[in-house]
Amino acid sequence: MAAGADAQARYGQSVKGLLSEKVSTCTTDVIALTKQILKGSRSSELLGQAARNMVMQEDSILHSEDSLRKMAIITTHLQYQQEAIQKNVELSTNLQDQLKHLLK
């Protein structure tokens, strides 16, 4: 009976060893699969890049909006200057007419 108990103990040790080996192999496979998924999946990187691009575009839009506002102000100033020049031209024409009339 001792031989049977000894054989059963060796069989139990053998099963425990195989089970431990299988668990280790499965763990290694899961780790390898996880690494492969993380390596193959770049969705977080792509989302980060898309977010950075969106921020850059938003900055460009804000800069363009600021430039348009400045252009509108410059246009208004140029219109005021044009009106002032037109008034001065009209005044100079009147002055020229008066000078011609005086010189006659």
Secondary structure, 3 states (H helix, E strand, C coil): CHHHHHHHHHHHHHHHHHHHHHHHHHHHHHHHHHHHHHHHCCHHHHHHHHHHHHHHHHHHHHHHHHHHHHHHHHHHHHHHHHHHHHHHHHHHHHHHHHHHHHHC
